[in-house]
Amino acid sequence: MAGPPTSLAFPVTATAIAEKGRHGAARGGLANMAGMALAGATGVLVTWIVARSLGAEQAGAFFAATAAFVLGGGLAKLGTQTGLVYWLSRLRATGRTQLLGSCLRTGLTPVILLSGLIGAALWLAAPAVARLTADESPHVFAEHVLGLRVLAVFLPLSALADVLLTATRGYRLMRPTVMLDRVLRSTLQLLLVAGAGVAALWTTVELPMFALAWAVPYLPVAILAAFALRNTYRAGRPDESRTRRVERRELRRGFWRFTAPRALASVAQLAVQRVDVLLVAALGGLAAAAVYAVAGRFVILIQFANQGVSQSVQPRLAEALATGDRDTANDLYRTATGWLVLVTWPINLLVILFAPIYLGLFGEQYRAGAPVVVVLACAMLVATGCGMVDMVLSMAGRTSWNLANVLVALGLTIGLDLLLIPRLGAMGAALGLAGAMLANNLLPLLQVARHARLHPFGAGTLTAAALSVACFGVLPRLVTTVLGYGPAALSLALAIAVPAFCFGAWLFRERLALTAFRFRRTPP
């Protein structure tokens, strides 16, 4: 008697593999999302404290200084946030664990050296940067310079901490990133900045003190991240004596051939996200920069959510693509996009509807940024609907395409900023960033579909989008039509929307792949 045809056995195997990938991503993603929620919330609170404690011009100088800090740190990391995860995952998936040590040295050493040089350069260039961004506010010039130099001291620690934690994620470990970066760093930043804010109530506390409070937490995080990576590496105990010089040389070439385009792309990506604050400060003044930074703070919260999902999926996606398992890769991409839409679209829709209330929390002078919020939130709806598409393109080995896409987005945002900021102020920067976000998501979406035959529009993504629009778009709009846009309307809208959304998520839990978050005794 003939056995069952193999065509019937394969889907069962594929389904089991997909379920295993979902459960693994869910377990890491849930912890990371919780950590990202904490980091995002503390980031909003830090922004609130700075906006309330400092005047608009000093707050604008603080946001411009931290933007320069983030740009410098992004340059120092040389794209290793992608390269280390890609290569560590690939070496482990293909059984070449003896090369893990060489891979770590290849990625970490240049970052250590370059971050020190960039920190020194920022220290020396602080007067020039302050002159560029505070030209119309000479009374805050000295404080701006000192704040930049405080951040320059901690820039190498920031870059090193991020890269060390990236390396632990290459081992499929999310705990160090969650506990050290999301929980420890963000909590310490909030506590120290809050302390500076309390001190500002009783005495004169200026911008450099807030910069110091914001940057100090990178010191303990860098130290603890180094211990975490050392223990992770030693636990595997790969036998490096079995490696040959030619293997190590080929690894270094392959690593930087893959990572070099991503190094430029990561800097350009950060520039897309941060250069607008600097341009608003330079072209529109520090007060306009403060309004723009506050209005766009929720974008950082959305980006945290994106990172929370993508960082958990990234090593599994890299392993699936490295072994040619396209079905698992596609399932991971679509599932993760559905989760991302489910988390972020409610925030975007509520921010669009209640922008004046949101901005009023930071001070009456920030309510003028309501149109900025609406433009950015609409762009974020499209961006999150595409999922972690740039990361998928990189994990498919097309880092040069990723670089080209980000450069197009950077050129678009700078061009629009230079054209529109002098006339429209913060709104001009919002239009520039919105255009960049659309280009930086739609271009790789087409490329991933053509090259890797992957796309994010599964049943989970469409269900999450429809549920979010119904509960946080339609229902609140009906409430505001009757009651207006005050705090009472917001409270009632949330009281209706949140239970309806939770019930819908439970009702469609299978389609949304939320069953992957069930506790399992067996490891993922």
C-alpha positions as CSV (number, residue, x, y, z in Angstrom):
1,M,0.0,0.0,0.0
2,A,1.4,3.3,-1.0
3,G,2.2,5.9,1.6
4,P,0.9,9.4,1.7
5,P,2.2,11.6,-1.1
6,T,5.0,13.9,-0.2
7,S,3.1,16.9,-1.3
8,L,0.8,16.4,1.6
9,A,3.6,16.0,4.1
10,F,5.5,19.2,3.2
11,P,2.9,21.8,4.2
12,V,2.7,20.2,7.7
13,T,6.5,20.6,8.0
14,A,6.4,24.2,6.6
15,T,3.6,25.1,9.0
16,A,5.5,23.6,12.0
17,I,8.6,25.6,11.0
18,A,6.6,28.8,10.6
19,E,4.9,28.3,14.0
20,K,8.3,27.8,15.6
21,G,9.6,31.0,14.1
22,R,6.5,32.9,15.2
23,H,6.8,31.6,18.8
24,G,10.5,32.5,18.9
25,A,9.9,36.0,17.5
26,A,6.9,36.5,19.8
27,R,8.8,35.5,22.9
28,G,11.7,37.9,22.1
29,G,9.4,40.5,20.6
30,L,7.0,40.6,23.6
31,A,9.9,41.3,25.9
32,N,11.4,43.8,23.5
33,M,8.1,45.5,22.9
34,A,7.6,45.9,26.6
35,G,11.0,47.4,26.9
36,M,10.4,49.6,23.9
37,A,7.1,50.8,25.5
38,L,9.0,51.8,28.6
39,A,11.8,53.5,26.6
40,G,9.3,55.3,24.5
41,A,7.3,56.5,27.5
42,T,10.3,57.7,29.3
43,G,11.5,59.4,26.1
44,V,8.2,61.3,25.9
45,L,8.5,62.2,29.6
46,V,12.1,63.4,29.2
47,T,10.9,65.6,26.3
48,W,8.1,66.9,28.5
49,I,10.5,67.7,31.4
50,V,13.0,69.5,29.1
51,A,10.2,71.5,27.4
52,R,8.7,72.5,30.7
53,S,12.0,73.2,32.5
54,L,13.9,75.1,29.9
55,G,12.7,78.0,27.7
56,A,11.8,77.3,24.1
57,E,15.2,78.4,22.8
58,Q,17.2,76.4,25.4
59,A,15.0,73.4,24.8
60,G,15.6,73.8,21.0
61,A,19.3,73.9,21.7
62,F,19.0,70.7,23.8
63,F,17.2,68.9,21.0
64,A,19.7,70.1,18.4
65,A,22.6,68.9,20.6
66,T,21.1,65.4,21.1
67,A,20.4,65.2,17.3
68,A,24.1,65.9,16.6
69,F,25.0,63.3,19.3
70,V,22.8,60.7,17.7
71,L,24.1,61.4,14.2
72,G,27.7,61.1,15.4
73,G,27.0,57.9,17.2
74,G,25.3,56.5,14.1
75,L,28.4,57.3,12.0
76,A,30.7,55.6,14.5
77,K,28.7,52.3,14.5
78,L,29.6,51.8,10.8
79,G,26.4,49.8,10.0
80,T,27.4,47.0,12.4
81,Q,23.9,47.0,13.8
82,T,23.0,45.1,10.7
83,G,26.3,43.5,9.9
84,L,26.9,41.8,13.2
85,V,23.4,40.3,13.4
86,Y,23.5,39.1,9.8
87,W,26.9,37.5,10.1
88,L,26.6,36.0,13.6
89,S,23.2,34.5,12.7
90,R,24.6,33.2,9.4
91,L,27.7,31.6,10.9
92,R,25.6,29.9,13.6
93,A,23.0,28.8,11.1
94,T,25.6,27.3,8.7
95,G,27.7,25.6,11.5
96,R,30.8,27.8,11.2
97,T,30.8,28.8,14.9
98,Q,34.6,28.7,15.0
99,L,34.6,32.1,13.1
100,L,32.4,33.9,15.7
101,G,35.3,35.4,17.5
102,S,36.8,36.7,14.3
103,C,33.4,38.2,13.3
104,L,33.2,40.0,16.7
105,R,36.7,41.4,16.4
106,T,36.0,42.5,12.8
107,G,32.9,44.4,13.8
108,L,33.8,45.9,17.2
109,T,37.4,47.1,16.7
110,P,36.7,49.8,14.1
111,V,33.7,51.1,16.1
112,I,35.8,51.5,19.2
113,L,38.4,53.5,17.3
114,L,36.1,55.6,15.2
115,S,33.7,56.5,18.0
116,G,36.6,58.0,20.0
117,L,37.7,60.1,17.0
118,I,34.1,61.3,16.4
119,G,33.7,62.2,20.0
120,A,36.9,64.3,19.9
121,A,35.7,65.9,16.6
122,L,32.4,66.9,18.2
123,W,34.2,68.4,21.1
124,L,36.3,70.6,18.8
125,A,33.5,71.4,16.5
126,A,31.1,72.4,19.2
127,P,31.4,76.1,18.7
128,A,30.8,75.8,15.0
129,V,27.8,73.6,15.5
130,A,26.4,76.0,18.1
131,R,27.0,78.9,15.8
132,L,25.1,77.2,13.0
133,T,22.1,76.3,15.0
134,A,22.0,79.2,17.5
135,D,23.0,82.1,15.3
136,E,19.8,84.0,16.1
137,S,20.0,83.3,19.8
138,P,23.5,84.5,21.0
139,H,22.5,84.4,24.6
140,V,22.3,80.6,24.6
141,F,25.5,80.1,22.6
142,A,27.9,79.4,25.5
143,E,25.5,76.9,27.1
144,H,24.9,75.2,23.7
145,V,28.7,74.7,23.3
146,L,29.1,73.3,26.7
147,G,26.1,71.0,26.3
148,L,27.6,69.7,23.0
149,R,30.9,69.0,24.7
150,V,29.2,67.1,27.5
151,L,27.5,64.9,25.0
152,A,30.8,64.5,23.0
153,V,32.4,62.8,26.1
154,F,29.7,60.1,26.2
155,L,29.4,59.6,22.4
156,P,31.9,56.7,22.3
157,L,30.1,55.0,25.2
158,S,26.8,55.3,23.4
159,A,28.2,53.7,20.2
160,L,30.0,51.0,22.0
161,A,27.0,50.0,24.1
162,D,24.7,49.8,21.1
163,V,27.1,47.6,19.1
164,L,27.8,45.3,22.0
165,L,24.1,44.7,22.5
166,T,23.7,44.2,18.8
167,A,26.2,41.4,19.0
168,T,24.2,39.7,21.7
169,R,21.1,39.8,19.4
170,G,23.1,37.9,16.8
171,Y,23.0,35.0,19.3
172,R,19.1,35.4,19.5
173,L,19.4,37.0,22.9
174,M,17.0,39.8,23.6
175,R,17.3,40.0,27.4
176,P,20.6,42.1,27.4
177,T,19.1,44.7,25.0
178,V,15.8,44.8,26.9
179,M,17.2,45.0,30.4
180,L,20.2,47.3,29.7
181,D,19.1,49.6,27.0
182,R,15.3,49.7,27.2
183,V,15.0,49.4,31.0
184,L,18.2,50.6,32.7
185,R,19.3,53.4,30.3
186,S,15.8,54.8,29.8
187,T,14.9,54.7,33.5
188,L,18.2,56.3,34.5
189,Q,17.7,59.0,31.9
190,L,14.2,59.8,33.2
191,L,15.3,59.8,36.9
192,L,18.4,62.0,36.3
193,V,16.6,64.4,33.9
194,A,13.7,64.6,36.4
195,G,16.2,65.4,39.1
196,A,17.5,68.2,37.0
197,G,14.0,69.4,36.4
198,V,13.2,69.4,40.1
199,A,16.4,71.4,40.8
200,A,15.4,73.9,38.1
201,L,12.3,74.7,40.3
202,W,14.6,76.0,43.1
203,T,17.7,77.2,41.3
204,T,19.1,78.0,37.9
205,V,19.8,74.8,36.1
206,E,20.9,75.3,32.5
207,L,21.2,73.2,29.4
208,P,24.6,71.5,30.2
209,M,23.2,69.9,33.3
210,F,20.3,68.4,31.4
211,A,22.7,67.1,28.7
212,L,24.8,65.5,31.4
213,A,21.8,63.9,33.1
214,W,20.7,62.5,29.7
215,A,24.1,61.1,28.7
216,V,25.5,59.6,31.9
217,P,23.4,56.4,31.8
218,Y,25.4,55.3,28.7
219,L,28.4,54.6,31.0
220,P,26.9,51.7,33.1
221,V,25.1,50.3,30.1
222,A,28.3,50.1,28.1
223,I,30.1,48.3,31.0
224,L,27.3,45.8,31.6
225,A,26.9,45.2,27.8
226,A,30.5,44.2,27.6
227,F,30.1,41.7,30.3
228,A,26.9,40.3,28.7
229,L,28.6,39.7,25.4
230,R,31.7,38.2,27.0
231,N,29.6,35.7,28.9
232,T,27.5,34.9,25.8
233,Y,30.6,34.3,23.7
234,R,32.3,32.1,26.3
235,A,29.1,30.0,26.9
236,G,29.4,28.7,23.3
237,R,33.2,28.1,23.6
238,P,33.9,28.0,19.8
239,D,37.2,26.4,18.9
240,E,39.0,29.1,17.0
241,S,42.1,27.0,16.6
242,R,40.3,25.2,13.7
243,T,40.1,28.4,11.7
244,R,42.6,29.2,8.9
245,R,44.0,32.6,8.0
246,V,42.3,32.5,4.6
247,E,38.9,31.8,6.3
248,R,39.4,34.8,8.6
249,R,40.5,37.0,5.7
250,E,37.5,36.0,3.6
251,L,35.2,36.6,6.6
252,R,36.6,40.2,7.0
253,R,36.1,40.9,3.3
254,G,32.6,39.4,3.3
255,F,31.7,41.3,6.5
256,W,32.7,44.7,5.2
257,R,31.5,44.1,1.7
258,F,28.0,43.5,3.2
259,T,28.3,46.1,6.0
260,A,30.0,49.0,4.2
261,P,26.8,50.0,2.2
262,R,24.8,49.6,5.4
263,A,27.3,51.9,7.3
264,L,26.5,54.7,4.9
265,A,22.8,53.8,4.9
266,S,22.6,53.8,8.7
267,V,24.1,57.3,8.8
268,A,21.9,58.5,6.1
269,Q,18.9,57.0,7.8
270,L,19.8,58.8,11.1
271,A,20.3,62.0,9.1
272,V,16.7,61.6,7.6
273,Q,15.4,61.3,11.2
274,R,17.6,63.9,12.9
275,V,19.0,66.5,10.4
276,D,15.6,68.2,10.2
277,V,15.9,69.4,13.8
278,L,19.3,70.9,13.0
279,L,18.0,72.5,9.8
280,V,14.9,74.0,11.6
281,A,17.3,75.4,14.2
282,A,19.6,76.8,11.6
283,L,16.9,78.2,9.2
284,G,13.9,78.8,11.5
285,G,15.5,79.4,15.0
286,L,15.7,77.4,18.2
287,A,12.2,78.1,19.3
288,A,10.8,76.6,16.0
289,A,13.2,73.7,16.5
290,A,11.7,73.1,19.9
291,V,8.2,73.1,18.5
292,Y,9.1,70.7,15.8
293,A,11.0,68.3,18.1
294,V,8.1,68.2,20.6
295,A,5.5,67.7,17.8
296,G,7.5,64.9,16.3
297,R,8.3,63.1,19.6
298,F,5.6,60.5,19.0
299,V,7.4,59.4,15.8
300,I,10.3,58.3,18.0
301,L,7.8,56.2,20.0
302,I,6.6,54.6,16.8
303,Q,10.1,53.9,15.7
304,F,10.8,52.2,19.1
305,A,7.9,49.9,18.4
306,N,9.3,49.1,15.0
307,Q,12.6,48.3,16.5
308,G,11.0,46.2,19.2
309,V,9.5,43.9,16.6
310,S,12.2,43.9,14.0
311,Q,15.1,43.3,16.4
312,S,13.4,40.1,17.6
313,V,12.6,38.9,14.0
314,Q,15.9,40.0,12.5
315,P,18.2,37.0,13.4
316,R,15.5,34.5,12.6
317,L,14.8,36.2,9.2
318,A,18.6,36.2,8.5
319,E,18.8,32.5,9.3
320,A,15.8,31.7,7.1
321,L,17.1,33.6,4.1
322,A,20.6,32.2,4.6
323,T,19.2,28.6,4.4
324,G,16.8,29.4,1.5
325,D,13.7,29.0,3.6
326,R,11.6,31.7,1.8
327,D,8.3,30.4,3.2
328,T,9.4,31.0,6.8
329,A,10.9,34.4,5.9
330,N,7.7,35.5,4.3
331,D,5.6,34.3,7.3
332,L,7.9,36.1,9.7
333,Y,7.7,39.4,7.7
334,R,3.9,39.3,7.4
335,T,3.3,38.3,10.9
336,A,5.7,41.0,12.3
337,T,4.0,43.6,10.1
338,G,0.6,42.7,11.5
339,W,1.9,43.0,15.0
340,L,3.5,46.4,14.2
341,V,0.3,47.8,12.7
342,L,-1.7,46.5,15.6
343,V,0.5,48.4,18.1
344,T,1.3,51.6,16.2
345,W,-1.8,52.5,14.1
346,P,-4.0,53.2,17.2
347,I,-1.3,55.7,18.4
348,N,-1.1,57.4,15.0
349,L,-4.9,57.7,14.6
350,L,-5.4,59.1,18.1
351,V,-2.6,61.6,17.7
352,I,-4.1,62.8,14.4
353,L,-7.5,63.3,16.0
354,F,-6.3,64.9,19.3
355,A,-3.1,66.7,18.2
356,P,-3.9,70.0,20.1
357,I,-4.5,68.1,23.4
358,Y,-1.3,66.1,22.9
359,L,0.8,69.2,22.3
360,G,-0.8,71.1,25.1
361,L,0.7,68.8,27.6
362,F,4.1,70.2,26.8
363,G,3.0,73.9,27.1
364,E,0.7,76.3,25.3
365,Q,3.4,77.5,23.0
366,Y,3.7,74.1,21.4
367,R,0.0,73.9,20.3
368,A,1.1,75.6,17.0
369,G,2.7,72.3,16.0
370,A,-0.7,70.5,15.5
371,P,-0.5,70.5,11.7
372,V,3.0,69.1,12.0
373,V,1.7,66.2,14.0
374,V,-1.0,65.4,11.5
375,V,1.4,65.3,8.5
376,L,3.9,63.1,10.3
377,A,1.2,60.7,11.7
378,C,-0.2,60.2,8.2
379,A,3.2,59.4,6.9
380,M,3.8,57.0,9.8
381,L,0.6,55.1,8.9
382,V,2.1,54.3,5.5
383,A,5.6,53.5,6.9
384,T,4.4,51.1,9.5
385,G,2.1,49.4,7.0
386,C,5.1,48.5,5.0
387,G,6.7,46.8,8.1
388,M,10.4,46.5,8.7
389,V,11.0,46.5,4.9
390,D,14.5,48.1,4.9
391,M,15.7,45.4,7.3
392,V,14.2,42.7,5.2
393,L,16.0,44.1,2.2
394,S,19.3,44.1,4.1
395,M,18.8,40.6,5.4
396,A,18.2,39.5,1.8
397,G,21.8,40.7,1.1
398,R,20.8,43.9,-0.8
399,T,22.5,46.4,1.4
400,S,23.6,48.5,-1.7
401,W,20.0,48.9,-2.7
402,N,19.2,49.9,0.9
403,L,21.9,52.5,0.7
404,A,20.5,53.9,-2.6
405,N,17.0,54.1,-1.1
406,V,18.2,56.0,2.0
407,L,20.3,58.4,0.0
408,V,17.2,59.2,-2.1
409,A,15.2,59.8,1.0
410,L,18.0,61.9,2.5
411,G,18.2,64.0,-0.6
412,L,14.5,64.4,-0.6
413,T,14.2,65.6,3.0
414,I,17.2,68.0,2.7
415,G,15.9,69.4,-0.5
416,L,12.4,69.9,0.8
417,D,13.7,71.3,4.1
418,L,15.9,73.9,2.4
419,L,13.0,74.9,0.1
420,L,10.2,74.9,2.7
421,I,11.6,75.7,6.1
422,P,12.3,79.4,5.4
423,R,8.7,79.8,4.3
424,L,6.8,77.3,6.5
425,G,9.0,76.8,9.5
426,A,8.4,73.5,11.3
427,M,5.7,72.5,8.8
428,G,8.3,72.6,6.0
429,A,10.4,70.2,7.9
430,A,7.4,67.9,8.5
431,L,6.7,67.8,4.8
432,G,10.3,67.0,4.1
433,L,10.4,64.2,6.6
434,A,7.1,62.8,5.4
435,G,8.3,62.7,1.8
436,A,11.5,60.9,3.0
437,M,9.5,58.3,5.0
438,L,7.3,57.5,2.0
439,A,10.3,57.1,-0.3
440,N,12.3,55.1,2.2
441,N,9.5,52.6,2.6
442,L,7.8,52.4,-0.8
443,L,11.0,51.9,-2.8
444,P,12.3,49.0,-0.8
445,L,8.8,47.5,-0.7
446,L,8.9,47.2,-4.5
447,Q,12.5,45.9,-4.4
448,V,11.7,43.2,-1.8
449,A,8.7,42.1,-3.8
450,R,10.7,41.8,-7.0
451,H,13.9,40.4,-5.7
452,A,13.0,38.3,-2.7
453,R,9.3,37.6,-3.5
454,L,8.3,38.8,0.0
455,H,5.6,41.3,1.0
456,P,4.0,42.3,4.2
457,F,0.3,42.3,3.2
458,G,-0.9,39.1,4.8
459,A,-4.2,38.5,6.5
460,G,-2.8,39.6,9.8
461,T,-1.7,43.0,8.4
462,L,-5.0,43.7,6.8
463,T,-7.0,42.6,9.8
464,A,-4.9,44.8,12.1
465,A,-5.3,47.8,9.9
466,A,-9.1,47.4,9.6
467,L,-9.5,46.9,13.4
468,S,-7.3,49.9,14.2
469,V,-9.2,52.2,11.8
470,A,-12.6,51.0,13.0
471,C,-11.8,51.4,16.7
472,F,-9.4,54.4,16.8
473,G,-10.5,56.2,13.6
474,V,-14.2,55.8,13.1
475,L,-15.4,55.5,16.7
476,P,-13.5,58.5,18.1
477,R,-14.6,60.5,15.1
478,L,-18.2,59.8,16.0
479,V,-17.6,60.9,19.6
480,T,-15.9,64.1,18.6
481,T,-18.7,64.9,16.1
482,V,-21.1,65.0,19.1
483,L,-18.9,66.3,21.9
484,G,-16.1,68.2,20.3
485,Y,-12.3,67.8,20.9
486,G,-11.9,68.4,24.6
487,P,-10.5,66.2,27.3
488,A,-14.0,64.8,28.0
489,A,-14.4,63.7,24.4
490,L,-10.9,62.1,24.5
491,S,-11.7,60.2,27.7
492,L,-15.0,58.9,26.3
493,A,-13.5,58.0,23.0
494,L,-10.8,55.9,24.7
495,A,-13.4,54.3,27.0
496,I,-15.2,53.0,23.9
497,A,-12.3,52.4,21.6
498,V,-9.9,50.4,23.9
499,P,-12.4,47.7,24.9
500,A,-13.7,47.4,21.3
501,F,-10.1,47.0,20.1
502,C,-9.2,44.4,22.7
503,F,-12.3,42.4,21.9
504,G,-11.6,42.5,18.2
505,A,-8.0,41.5,18.8
506,W,-9.2,38.5,20.8
507,L,-11.8,37.6,18.2
508,F,-9.3,37.6,15.4
509,R,-6.4,36.3,17.4
510,E,-5.7,33.4,15.0
511,R,-5.5,35.6,12.0
512,L,-3.4,38.1,13.9
513,A,-1.0,35.3,15.0
514,L,-1.5,36.4,18.6
515,T,-1.6,32.7,19.6
516,A,2.2,32.7,19.2
517,F,2.4,34.6,22.5
518,R,1.0,31.6,24.4
519,F,3.4,30.2,26.9
520,R,5.1,27.0,25.7
521,R,7.2,24.6,27.8
522,T,9.4,23.7,24.8
523,P,12.0,26.2,23.7
524,P,11.3,28.1,20.5
